[in-house]
Each structure stands twice: as structure tokens, then as C-alpha cells.
């Protein structure tokens, strides 16, 4: 497997070479994260992460002043965005606006894996949670 940070700042690697870290139990249960790249690697505007939530796990309700995009790689889960709950499966994608409370839960007995892309700086001014 290739793992290169090139002279122009490019990164070419493989997910199997990225350390899997447990997400804090303050934020989630039975959840792992792999940071593929971020500002620590020289990215200027966004970061890419891969989450894995094990059966019975969830990412607790939270909101923040940045938008993010999600692409589900595998598994079945429920994602609550504001007051609505969406069932997602492999191939589903989501846009979550800034300051909107959201959470993720596994449905069934298989892990949910998804790519999450976030900006390195807040998308909007920090404000009161947006209700919807």
C-alpha cells in the first residue's frame, strides 16, 4: 500500500494505514474515527474523516457552527437532523447545515460506516441552535 506526502503537498495513502481512534464517550458510544486528512496534514479548507459506529452505538445529539457532508459506505442507521429522523443505508448522502442539532444511531446488528467532510473553520457565526 502506498503512503506518500509528496513535494507539492499531495497525500496518497490507504485507509488501512490510518489509526482508528475511539470517539470520546462524552460524545458517542461504540464509535470510532479515522482522520484521513485535515489541517495537520496541510489541507487548507476542509477535513475528511471516516466514522464507524458499532451495533448498539450512537453519536449523541450535538450541533456546531459548521456544515458537513456525509456519505454512507455501509450499514443501516437513523440520522436525526433537527426534528426529523431519516433512515440511511449504503449510498445515502446527507448535507447537515450549521447550528442544527443532529445525531446518528445504528439500526440492526451491523456497523454503520460513513465519510464525513467538514470545513476547517466555522461556516457561520456561532449562534443559538437552529430549530427545524
C-alpha positions as a printed NumPy array, in Angstrom:
array([[  0.   ,   0.   ,   0.   ],
       [  1.155,   3.474,  -0.816],
       [  1.541,   6.156,   1.85 ],
       [  3.05 ,   9.342,   0.417],
       [  3.043,  13.013,   1.24 ],
       [  4.504,  14.468,  -1.932],
       [  6.569,  17.53 ,  -2.732],
       [  3.508,  19.507,  -3.875],
       [  1.652,  18.714,  -0.636],
       [ -0.406,  15.906,  -2.13 ],
       [ -1.357,  12.924,   0.003],
       [ -1.806,   9.453,  -1.446],
       [ -2.466,   6.7  ,   1.055],
       [ -4.829,   3.921,   2.092],
       [ -7.449,   3.862,   4.829],
       [ -5.927,   0.707,   6.346],
       [ -2.839,   2.76 ,   7.242],
       [ -4.838,   5.324,   9.273],
       [ -5.069,   4.876,  13.032],
       [ -8.58 ,   4.198,  14.31 ],
       [ -9.369,   6.212,  17.462],
       [-12.27 ,   5.824,  19.846],
       [-14.607,   8.821,  19.926],
       [-14.977,  10.237,  23.444],
       [-17.783,   8.675,  25.459],
       [-18.921,  12.227,  26.216],
       [-19.846,  12.474,  22.528],
       [-20.636,   8.941,  21.405],
       [-20.905,   5.29 ,  22.323],
       [-19.229,   2.437,  20.434],
       [-17.93 ,   4.888,  17.83 ],
       [-14.539,   5.112,  16.085],
       [-12.963,   7.753,  13.857],
       [-10.176,   7.816,  11.266],
       [ -8.908,  11.26 ,  10.229],
       [ -7.888,  10.824,   6.582],
       [ -6.6  ,  14.379,   6.335],
       [ -7.021,  17.799,   7.927],
       [ -5.052,  20.995,   8.534],
       [ -2.495,  18.845,  10.403],
       [ -1.694,  17.306,   7.02 ],
       [ -1.618,  20.578,   5.111],
       [ -5.266,  20.789,   3.975],
       [ -6.325,  24.421,   3.627],
       [-10.121,  24.414,   3.792],
       [-11.59 ,  21.034,   4.758],
       [-11.031,  17.745,   6.563],
       [-12.156,  14.226,   5.71 ],
       [-12.951,  11.642,   8.355],
       [-14.401,   8.132,   8.366],
       [-16.634,   7.108,  11.261],
       [-17.615,   3.602,  12.274],
       [-20.455,   3.1  ,  14.734],
       [-20.755,  -0.423,  16.103],
       [-24.108,  -2.153,  16.692],
       [-25.813,  -0.585,  19.703],
       [-23.741,   2.577,  19.249],
       [-24.648,   6.164,  18.552],
       [-23.297,   9.665,  18.235],
       [-25.099,  11.772,  20.802],
       [-27.144,  14.891,  19.933],
       [-24.936,  17.884,  19.143],
       [-24.7  ,  20.979,  16.968],
       [-21.87 ,  23.228,  15.822],
       [-21.333,  26.296,  13.628],
       [-20.162,  24.4  ,  10.563],
       [-21.87 ,  22.459,   7.821],
       [-20.856,  18.973,   6.84 ],
       [-21.438,  16.349,   4.215],
       [-21.951,  12.669,   4.933],
       [-21.704,   9.699,   2.566],
       [-22.76 ,   6.315,   3.984],
       [-20.409,   3.498,   2.995],
       [-22.134,   0.587,   4.729],
       [-24.764,  -0.348,   7.275],
       [-28.191,   0.954,   8.215],
       [-28.736,   3.85 ,  10.568],
       [-31.118,   6.544,  11.693],
       [-29.905,  10.123,  11.487],
       [-31.886,  12.803,  13.282],
       [-31.464,  16.282,  11.823],
       [-33.496,  18.831,  13.727],
       [-36.853,  17.192,  14.459],
       [-36.778,  14.718,  11.538],
       [-35.324,  11.213,  11.511],
       [-34.005,   9.714,   8.282],
       [-33.209,   6.039,   7.659],
       [-29.921,   5.839,   5.741],
       [-28.15 ,   2.938,   4.044],
       [-25.097,   2.358,   1.881],
       [-25.082,   5.008,  -0.833],
       [-27.138,   7.562,   1.121],
       [-25.716,  11.059,   1.409],
       [-26.657,  13.958,   3.656],
       [-25.952,  17.647,   3.989],
       [-26.247,  18.883,   7.575],
       [-26.491,  22.677,   7.906],
       [-24.618,  24.554,  10.634],
       [-26.173,  25.04 ,  14.095],
       [-28.759,  22.273,  13.565],
       [-28.837,  19.562,  16.24 ],
       [-28.213,  16.076,  14.851],
       [-27.39 ,  12.547,  16.   ],
       [-26.659,   9.139,  14.487],
       [-27.808,   5.65 ,  15.588],
       [-27.106,   2.168,  14.255],
       [-30.125,   0.11 ,  13.23 ],
       [-29.65 ,  -3.645,  13.358],
       [-26.658,  -5.826,  14.054],
       [-24.087,  -4.401,  11.613],
       [-21.829,  -1.377,  11.958],
       [-22.511,   1.859,  10.1  ],
       [-19.53 ,   3.427,   8.302],
       [-19.62 ,   6.871,   6.744],
       [-17.36 ,   9.542,   5.318],
       [-17.749,  12.969,   6.916],
       [-16.368,  16.124,   5.276],
       [-16.148,  19.31 ,   7.339],
       [-14.646,  22.765,   6.838],
       [-11.63 ,  23.683,   8.926],
       [-13.299,  26.9  ,  10.08 ],
       [-16.9  ,  27.535,  11.13 ],
       [-19.288,  28.044,   8.195],
       [-21.334,  30.638,  10.077],
       [-21.119,  32.735,  13.208],
       [-21.716,  30.743,  16.367],
       [-25.303,  31.271,  17.359],
       [-28.222,  29.75 ,  19.093],
       [-29.113,  26.286,  17.868],
       [-31.341,  26.432,  14.787],
       [-34.722,  24.76 ,  15.366],
       [-36.324,  22.937,  12.449]])
